[in-house]
Amino acid sequence: QPESGRDPAGPWPALQVGFRTGGERIRPVGYKQHRTLKNLFQEHSVPPWVRRRTPLLWHDDELIAVGRFWHSAHLEALQRDYRVRLVVAVDACQGVR
């Protein structure tokens, strides 16, 4: 049984997928503090049209992944506990020239 006490064969956690509405924050793996998506996107020069199309993954009202860009330790724990790997297969630049 995983360290968290979750049964990998039990019910899966409820995950929600959505897009930015403004003010979202995440603590990406490797960062010491939570960061706003606005600041992360700007610091990494992500174009505005990609930002709008980047899917966000939520668990229990916590942002755990930002497309293929960033993810949190919470997502890593879910993947480890449920022995799965979540993959974002959406190309945010599709159709953009």
C-alpha positions, 0 to 999 in steps of 0.5 A: 500500500502507498505511503499515503494509505490510498488503495491504488485499486480503489476509486480514482481521485476526481480531477478537473481540466480547465483553462485560465480565468486569472489569478491561478497559482501553482508551486512547481516542482523545483520552486520554493514558493507558489507562483502565479501563472501570469509570472511563470508564463512571462518569465518563460516567454510563453506567447499569449495565444499558447497561454490561453490554450494551455490546459490546467489540471486541478485536484481538490481545488489545487492546481497540480499541472499547467499543460506540459510546462509545470506540475506540482509535487501533489501530481507526482504523489498522485502518479506514484500512489495510483501507479499511473502517469498523466500525459498532456497530449494536447498541442497548444500551438495546433493551428497557430501560425 
